[in-house]
């Protein structure tokens, strides 16, 4: 049955016989291509070139940069963006068991004996063409609601701060994975070789730790870790030259170290050595770029005044919002502002008012500033925390009550290119305790953010420990209703 004649082998493998024998298969492949649903539709548009590992986005991006205003502690959605008249009517009465269900609660309220409804102490107002409702504590944000895409049905899993923040940042509640900013730095790279692709700024009362692993690169090369900028004369640790060391000496030192690193890299091919080389080079360039960036005194007075009086003080949320605009203006890919102080288990009325006073005007000014410079169309701005707060209260409802953690439903808002504007997505029940319509899991939210940046979320991966990891883990669908 088997032929060993060499001439026979040549015969069956010659070009003419190959084409004749495979013509049917090629025809079927062509027919399948013609019948394929995607082929019948208009061909997909190509992405754009980026300096990151992707080389080119998977499709044309709607935005280039992200500013993530992370409100650490869990802002109360029922007091800010999701008003519930039912809570007003039933204030002080027991929450229905049908609403509470079998959901987990924290140890702080598990043994308090009762779960009494607590209405917000503040009025809500309608704003913009769509009549979006929000608290009276956010009058400045109320002037830009026509630019907002509000999601009232985001829901998470962890009920305590650390795993909840980790989940929002990395897509899983366990520590050790890359955060969103690191994924974007890795995939898309930076448009400015003199600044990091991923910058972090911290503000607010120090009542909740913000460990560096919230902006950690995980198993990605360490050059994609978020770089924290500090207030004061030395915004990046160890960036300035030590006393007695001039720029040329520093330059010579870095070149010498990097030459040794390159020799070692040629031997072991360790990606961390390459990351270290890049970090040393970037740090040297940042000695010039960072001081210029941090000097906001060159901003027009009208711009500074737009952000409010706190903009004059380094380390404030207002100053950081202005810096965020300056960063994306210079091509920084991902800017994350962590603002602490939203964990209101007691004295909610007073503390919520303080937080809104510190953040309302700067956040609204950021949107206006970006828009008037033509940057809002290419920048995605995100506002939100790790979860919401319960519809029932803690403590004396007639006094300084607070609210417990609530991941079952909470509100975030976004603004920027490619999103619907003046739009509210999803809804919670009449108590603001459960999602009633159009739930948005965190993985879907992450997938949508990546989509706006031109990334197909299943295709930005990194192999580690024998499997391919991604920001959306093994889930995630783009929420198309959010897209313009």
C-alpha positions in Angstrom: 0.0 0.0 0.0 2.9 2.3 0.8 5.1 3.3 -2.2 8.8 3.9 -1.7 9.5 5.0 -5.3 11.0 8.4 -5.0 9.5 9.4 -8.4 6.1 8.6 -7.1 6.6 10.9 -4.1 7.7 13.7 -6.4 4.6 13.1 -8.5 2.1 13.4 -5.6 3.8 16.4 -4.2 4.2 18.5 -7.4 2.5 21.8 -7.6 -0.1 20.9 -10.2 -1.3 17.9 -8.3 -1.3 19.8 -5.0 -3.5 22.6 -6.5 -5.8 20.1 -8.1 -6.3 18.1 -4.9 -6.8 21.1 -2.7 -9.0 23.2 -5.1 -12.2 21.9 -3.5 -11.0 22.8 0.0 -10.0 26.2 -1.1 -13.4 26.7 -2.7 -15.1 25.7 0.4 -13.0 28.0 2.5 -13.8 30.9 0.1 -17.5 30.1 0.3 -17.4 30.0 4.1 -15.7 33.4 4.1 -18.4 34.8 1.9 -21.1 33.4 4.1 -19.5 34.4 7.3 -21.5 37.1 9.1 -18.6 39.3 9.8 -17.4 39.0 6.2 -20.8 40.0 4.8 -20.7 43.1 7.0 -18.4 46.0 6.3 -14.8 45.2 7.0 -13.5 46.1 10.5 -11.6 49.3 10.6 -8.0 49.0 11.7 -6.6 50.2 14.9 -4.0 52.8 15.4 -0.3 52.4 16.2 0.7 52.5 19.9 4.1 52.2 21.5 3.0 49.5 23.9 3.2 45.7 23.5 0.1 45.6 21.3 1.8 47.7 18.6 -1.6 48.6 17.3 -5.0 48.8 18.9 -7.5 46.1 18.0 -9.9 48.7 16.7 -10.0 52.5 16.4 -10.0 53.9 19.9 -12.5 56.4 21.1 -10.2 57.8 23.7 -6.4 57.8 24.3 -6.1 58.5 28.0 -7.9 57.8 31.3 -8.3 59.9 34.4 -9.7 57.7 37.2 -11.0 59.7 40.2 -11.2 56.9 42.8 -13.2 57.8 45.9 -11.7 55.5 48.5 -14.0 54.4 51.2 -17.3 53.8 49.3 -19.4 57.0 48.6 -23.0 56.6 49.5 -25.0 56.3 46.2 -28.4 56.8 48.0 -27.1 60.1 49.3 -25.4 61.3 46.2 -26.6 60.0 42.8 -29.6 57.7 43.5 -32.3 59.4 45.5 -35.1 57.2 46.9 -38.3 58.8 48.1 -39.3 55.5 49.7 -36.5 55.9 52.2 -37.9 59.3 53.1 -41.4 57.8 53.7 -40.1 54.8 55.7 -37.3 56.5 57.6 -36.7 54.7 60.9 -38.8 51.7 60.0 -37.5 48.1 59.6 -36.2 47.3 56.1 -38.4 44.6 54.6 -36.9 41.1 54.8 -37.8 40.6 51.1 -35.4 43.4 50.2 -32.6 42.4 52.6 -32.7 38.8 51.5 -29.8 36.6 52.6 -27.1 39.1 51.7 -24.0 39.3 53.7 -23.5 42.2 56.0 -20.3 43.3 57.8 -19.5 42.6 61.4 -20.2 46.2 62.1 -24.0 45.8 61.6 -24.5 42.0 61.8 -25.3 42.2 65.5 -26.9 45.6 65.7 -30.3 44.0 66.2 -32.3 45.8 63.5 -31.9 47.2 60.0 -33.9 50.5 59.9 -34.2 52.5 56.8 -32.3 55.8 56.8 -33.2 58.6 54.4 -30.7 61.1 53.1 -30.5 64.3 55.1 -30.1 66.2 51.8 -32.3 67.3 49.0 -31.8 66.2 45.4 -32.1 68.3 42.3 -32.5 67.6 38.6 -29.9 68.9 36.2 -29.3 69.2 32.5 -31.5 68.4 29.5 -32.0 64.8 30.8 -33.0 65.9 34.3 -30.4 63.8 36.0 -30.9 63.8 39.7 -28.1 64.2 42.3 -27.6 65.7 45.7 -27.7 69.4 46.5 -24.1 68.9 47.8 -22.8 68.7 44.2 -24.0 72.0 42.6 -20.9 72.3 40.4 -21.2 68.7 39.0 -24.8 69.5 38.3 -23.7 72.0 35.7 -22.0 69.3 33.6 -24.6 66.5 33.8 -25.1 66.7 30.0 -21.5 65.3 29.7 -22.0 62.5 32.2 -22.7 58.8 31.6 -24.1 57.7 35.0 -24.2 54.0 35.9 -26.5 53.3 38.8 -26.4 49.5 38.6 -22.7 48.6 39.0 -22.2 45.8 41.5 -19.3 44.1 43.1 -18.5 41.1 45.3 -16.2 41.9 48.2 -17.8 43.5 51.2 -14.7 44.9 52.9 -12.5 47.7 51.8 -9.2 46.1 50.9 -10.5 43.2 48.7 -13.1 45.5 47.2 -10.6 48.2 46.1 -8.4 45.4 44.8 -11.3 44.0 42.8 -12.0 47.3 41.2 -8.4 47.9 40.4 -7.4 44.4 39.2 -10.5 42.4 38.4 -10.0 40.0 41.3 -10.2 40.5 45.1 -6.9 38.7 45.7 -3.7 40.8 45.8 -0.8 40.4 43.5 -2.3 41.0 40.0 -1.7 44.0 37.7 -4.1 46.9 38.1 -5.9 48.6 35.2 -3.3 51.3 34.8 -0.5 48.8 34.6 -2.4 46.8 31.9 -2.9 49.9 29.9 0.8 51.0 30.3 1.8 47.5 29.1 -0.6 47.3 26.2 -0.6 50.8 24.9 2.5 52.4 26.3 3.2 56.1 26.9 2.9 58.9 24.3 5.6 60.9 26.2 9.0 59.4 26.7 9.8 61.9 29.4 6.9 60.9 31.7 5.6 57.6 33.1 2.6 56.0 31.3 0.9 55.6 34.7 0.8 58.3 37.4 -0.8 58.1 40.8 -1.8 61.0 43.1 -3.2 60.7 46.7 -5.3 63.2 48.6 -7.9 63.4 51.4 -7.8 62.5 55.1 -5.6 59.6 56.0 -8.3 57.4 57.4 -7.8 54.5 55.0 -4.6 53.1 53.8 -3.8 53.2 50.1 -1.0 50.6 49.7 1.2 50.6 46.6 -0.2 47.3 45.5 -3.4 49.1 44.5 -1.3 50.5 41.7 1.0 47.5 41.3 2.2 46.0 38.1 1.9 42.4 39.5 3.6 39.9 37.2 4.0 42.5 34.4 7.4 44.1 34.0 7.9 46.6 36.8 8.2 49.6 34.5 4.4 49.5 34.3 3.9 50.1 38.0 2.1 53.4 38.8 4.5 56.2 39.7 3.3 58.2 42.7 3.8 61.9 42.6 4.0 63.6 46.0 3.3 67.2 47.0 6.2 69.4 47.8 9.5 70.2 46.3 10.5 66.6 45.6 7.4 65.1 43.9 9.1 61.8 43.0 11.2 60.0 45.6 15.0 59.9 44.9 14.5 61.7 41.6 16.6 64.8 42.5 20.4 64.6 42.5 22.1 64.3 45.9 24.1 67.3 47.1 27.3 67.6 45.2 26.2 65.5 42.2 25.7 67.6 39.0 23.5 66.4 36.1 26.5 65.2 34.0 27.8 63.1 36.8 24.4 61.6 37.3 24.2 61.0 33.5 27.5 59.2 33.5 26.5 57.1 36.5 23.3 56.0 34.9 25.0 55.2 31.6 27.6 53.1 33.5 25.0 51.1 35.4 22.9 50.6 32.3 25.9 49.3 30.4 26.4 46.7 33.1 22.7 45.9 33.0 22.8 45.4 29.2 25.8 43.1 29.5 23.9 41.0 32.0 20.7 41.2 29.9 22.6 39.7 27.0 23.5 36.7 29.2 20.2 35.9 31.0 17.4 37.7 28.9 15.6 38.7 32.1 12.7 41.2 31.3 13.2 42.8 34.7 16.7 43.9 33.7 15.2 45.6 30.7 12.6 47.2 32.9 15.3 48.5 35.2 17.2 50.0 32.3 14.1 51.8 31.1 13.3 53.0 34.6 16.8 54.6 35.1 16.6 56.3 31.7 13.0 57.6 32.4 14.0 58.8 35.9 16.9 60.9 34.4 14.5 62.5 31.8 11.9 63.2 34.5 14.4 65.4 36.3 13.6 68.0 33.7 10.0 67.1 32.8 8.5 66.7 36.3 9.4 70.2 37.8 7.8 71.9 34.8 4.7 69.7 35.1 4.2 70.4 38.8 4.5 74.1 38.4 0.9 75.1 38.1 1.6 78.8 38.8 2.0 79.2 35.0 -1.6 78.3 34.5 -3.9 81.3 33.8 -5.6 82.7 36.9 -9.0 82.0 35.5 -8.1 78.3 35.1 -6.8 78.1 38.7 -9.9 79.8 40.0 -12.1 77.4 38.1 -10.8 74.5 40.3 -11.5 76.3 43.5 -9.4 77.8 46.3 -7.8 74.5 47.3 -5.9 74.4 44.0 -3.3 76.6 45.6 -2.4 73.9 48.2 -0.2 71.0 47.1 -1.6 67.6 47.9 -5.3 68.6 47.6 -7.8 67.0 45.3 -8.2 70.3 43.5 -4.5 70.6 42.8 -4.5 66.9 41.6 -7.4 67.5 39.2 -5.5 70.3 37.6 -2.3 68.2 37.5 -4.3 65.3 35.9 -5.3 67.6 33.1 -1.7 68.7 32.6 -0.6 65.0 32.6 -3.0 63.8 29.9 -2.2 67.0 28.0 1.4 65.8 27.9 0.5 62.2 26.8 0.4 60.3 30.1 -1.8 57.3 29.4 -3.4 56.7 32.8 -3.8 59.1 35.8 -5.3 57.8 39.0 -6.4 60.1 41.8 -7.1 58.3 45.1 -9.1 60.6 47.3 -9.7 59.1 50.8 -12.4 59.9 53.4 -15.6 58.3 52.1 -16.0 55.6 54.8 -18.9 57.1 56.6 -20.0 54.6 59.3 -20.9 57.6 61.6 -21.6 61.3 61.3 -22.5 60.8 57.6 -24.2 64.2 57.1 -21.2 66.2 58.3 -18.5 64.1 56.7 -20.3 63.7 53.4 -20.7 67.5 53.2 -17.0 67.9 53.8 -16.1 65.4 51.1 -18.4 67.0 48.5 -17.0 70.4 49.3 -13.5 69.2 48.6 -14.3 67.3 45.4 -17.3 68.8 43.7 -15.9 71.9 42.1 -12.5 70.4 41.1 -14.2 67.4 39.4 -16.6 69.6 37.5 -13.7 72.0 36.6 -11.7 69.1 35.3 -14.5 68.2 32.8 -14.9 71.8 31.7 -11.2 72.3 31.4 -10.7 69.2 29.3 -13.7 70.1 27.1 -12.7 73.7 26.4 -9.2 72.4 25.3 -10.7 69.7 23.1 -9.3 67.0 25.3 -12.6 65.5 26.7 -13.2 63.7 23.3 -10.0 61.8 23.7 -10.0 61.4 27.5 -12.1 59.0 29.6 -12.9 60.4 33.0 -14.1 58.0 35.7 -15.5 58.8 39.2 -16.4 56.1 41.7 -15.4 54.1 44.8 -15.1 50.4 45.7 -18.8 50.0 46.7 -21.8 52.0 47.9 -23.5 52.3 51.3 -26.5 50.6 52.8 -30.0 51.9 52.8 -30.3 51.2 56.5 -28.4 53.2 59.0 -25.8 52.6 61.7 -26.3 54.3 65.1 -29.0 56.7 66.2 -31.0 57.7 63.1 -32.1 60.9 64.9 -28.5 61.9 65.4 -25.1 61.3 63.7 -25.9 58.0 61.9 -23.8 56.4 59.3 -24.1 53.6 56.7 -22.4 50.3 56.2 -20.6 48.8 53.1 -22.8 47.8 50.3 -21.4 46.1 47.1 -24.8 44.9 45.8 -25.4 48.2 43.9 -23.7 51.5 43.6 -23.1 54.4 41.3 -20.2 55.5 39.2 -20.1 58.1 36.5 -17.9 58.4 33.4 -17.4 61.1 30.8 -15.5 61.3 27.5 -15.3 60.4 23.9 -17.5 57.6 22.6 -19.9 57.5 25.6 -23.5 58.5 25.7 -23.9 61.9 27.4 -26.6 63.1 29.8 -27.5 59.4 30.2 -28.4 57.2 33.2 -27.9 53.5 32.8 -29.5 50.9 35.1 -31.7 51.3 38.2 -31.9 50.0 41.7 -35.0 49.1 43.6 -37.1 51.6 45.6 -34.8 51.2 48.6 -31.5 51.5 46.6 -30.5 48.1 48.0 -30.6 45.8 44.9 -30.2 46.2 41.2 -33.6 46.3 39.6 -32.6 46.8 35.9 -29.5 46.4 33.6 -26.9 45.2 36.1 -23.3 46.0 35.3 -20.7 43.6 36.8 -17.2 45.0 37.3 -15.8 42.8 34.6 -18.2 44.2 32.1 -17.3 47.7 33.2 -13.6 46.9 32.7 -14.3 45.4 29.3 -16.1 48.6 28.3 -13.3 50.8 29.5 -10.8 48.8 27.5 -13.1 48.9 24.4 -13.1 52.7 24.5 -9.3 52.6 24.3 -9.4 50.3 21.3 -8.7 47.1 23.1 -10.6 43.8 22.8 -10.4 42.8 26.4 -9.9 39.0 25.7 -6.8 39.8 23.6 -4.8 41.8 26.1 -3.2 39.0 28.0 0.0 38.0 29.8 1.1 34.4 30.3 2.1 33.7 34.0 2.1 30.6 36.0 1.0 28.5 33.1 -2.1 30.4 32.1 -3.0 33.6 30.2 -4.2 36.4 32.6 -6.2 39.4 31.7 -7.9 42.3 33.5 -11.4 40.8 33.0 -10.2 37.3 34.2 -12.5 34.8 32.4 -15.6 37.1 32.2 -16.6 40.4 30.7 -18.9 41.8 28.0 -18.8 45.3 26.6 -21.9 47.2 27.8 -23.0 48.5 24.5 -25.8 50.6 25.9 -23.2 53.0 27.3 -21.7 53.7 23.9 -22.7 56.6 21.8 
